[in-house]
Amino acid sequence: MTRTGPAEPPAAPATAAQALAAARARLRDAGLPDPAADARRLLAHALDLPADRLTLHLPDPMAPAAAARLDAALAARLRRQPVAQIVGGRLFWGRRFAVSGDVLDPRPETETLIAEALARPAARVLDLGTGTGCILLTLLAEWPGAVGTGIDASAAALTVARANAAALGVAERADLVPGDWTVMGWADALDGPFDLILSNPPYISEAEMAALSPEVRDWEPHGALCPGGDGLGAYRAILPALPDLLAPGGRVLLETGPAQGAPVSALARAAGLAGVRVLPDLDGRDRVVCAHENGQK
């Protein structure tokens, strides 16, 4: 009778290139949506390399510790954890922002809001629902003379935002404080006026939540995604307070869902704002509602 011992574990990839190919195949076979890009980001993370330097190191031997880090990262990705949470950060407008499960992953469509904001400088900026701080902190980094306030109802999110402010060298110009627009009189504590008020509030309706990808639905903070009901609750709470917070000629920029340009525009006009218009994102979908102070101050 032939005796066989326990099966030998598969050999670790000899090089980073082999590890990349194996990671890509593993993610592809599991049906993940972008296995090639994810595999590269996870391998760069495991090797402690910037993603844009990975190609130079693909011939290098794969150290056991790096192979173990990659395996753990792949296991997390197969549970549909977002890559940004696994690697701890995301590039936004050319800068790296720390990301955790307590904040939304900065998204490319939000750069539409940044591009419009930068069309006209502002000295004092207010960011409602700051999350990672990617909106406010990007603008402060682009405008060295500006100061800003970011509010968030989540203490954990504010911790992430403060770390990002420090990493970007703008902490002394960023006042990151608790604030909750669902509470009566939420705007009274804000020290206006502001030249620019921005927000990427929760806007996904309850009906839309089930259709979101697992990466979003199961891993990002529900309160930062969905305000309940039709998804417009945050705009209804925010917009009436904005005219009193704006400096003369001050602007408002609000990110919206693709089907919300018209209803949010109507809410902005009802609040007394002027010059209301809707900007598309790079895919041509309604994305940012713009307005300004009505000139009657």
Secondary structure, DSSP 8 states (H G I E B T S, - for coil): -------------SBHHHHHHHHHHHHHHTT-S-HHHHHHHHHHHHTT--GGGHHHHTTSB--HHHHHHHHHHHHHHHTT--HHHHHTEEEETTEEEE--TTS----GGGHHHHHHHTTS--SEEEEES-TT-HHHHHHHHH-TT-EEEEEES-HHHHHHHHHHHHHTT-GGGEEEEE--TTSTTTTTT----EEEEEE------HHHHTTS-HHHHTTS-HHHH--STTS-HHHHHHGGGHHHHEEEEEEEEEE--TT-HHHHHHHHHHTT-EEEEEEE-TTS-EEEEEEE--S--
